[in-house]
Amino acid sequence: MHAPSYDKCDDSKESFYEELEQVYDHFLRYHIKILLGDFNAKVGREIIFKPTIGNVSLHQKSNDNGVRIVSFATSKNLVVKSTMFPHPNIHKYTWTSPDWQTHNPIDHILIDRR
């Protein structure tokens, strides 16, 4: 299962996050939870999202999918760890456009804030 891409309708995005929330809520509370995968999200470095995100994201601003993943993470007391470890930019992106001109980190790791 992967998140709908940026150009999909809001209904499909909401449906994805509702299903993700249902699955997540079935996990036992005392287990450490780690979510990783293709969220099709650009997560930026907006101060308003601290401490859920880190300072080393490839992008300055989050797109709509990025805001959704950060909102989900915040609501479940998770952090977006893929934005917290310093790496060279060439190691931050997980998707490249067919013309090799655009690079985006759209795969993310979310983990309990504990």
Long-range contacts (C-beta under 8 A, 24 or more apart in sequence): 1-37, 2-37, 2-38, 2-39, 2-40, 3-37, 3-38, 3-39, 3-40, 3-41, 3-65, 3-68, 3-69, 4-40, 4-65, 5-40, 5-65, 6-40, 6-63, 6-64, 6-65, 13-64, 13-65, 13-68, 17-68, 17-72, 20-72, 21-72, 21-76, 24-76, 32-111, 32-112, 32-114, 33-76, 33-78, 33-110, 33-111, 33-112, 34-109, 34-110, 34-111, 34-112, 35-78, 35-109, 35-110, 35-111, 36-107, 36-108, 36-109, 36-110, 37-107, 37-108, 38-94, 38-106, 38-107, 39-65, 39-69, 39-106, 39-107, 39-108, 40-65, 40-106, 41-65, 41-66, 41-68, 41-69, 41-106, 41-108, 42-66, 42-104, 42-105, 42-106, 43-69, 43-70, 43-80, 43-82, 43-83, 43-105, 43-108, 45-83, 49-74, 51-79, 52-78, 52-79, 52-80, 53-79, 53-80, 53-83, 53-84, 54-79, 54-80, 54-81, 54-83, 54-84, 54-85, 55-83, 55-84, 56-83, 56-84, 56-85, 56-86, 56-87, 56-92, 57-83, 57-92, 57-105, 58-89, 58-92, 58-93, 58-103, 58-104, 58-105, 59-104, 59-105, 65-106, 69-108, 69-110, 72-110, 73-110, 76-110, 77-112, 77-113, 78-110, 78-111, 78-112, 78-113, 79-110, 79-111, 79-112, 79-113, 80-108, 80-109, 80-110, 81-109, 81-110, 81-111, 82-107, 82-108, 82-109, 83-108
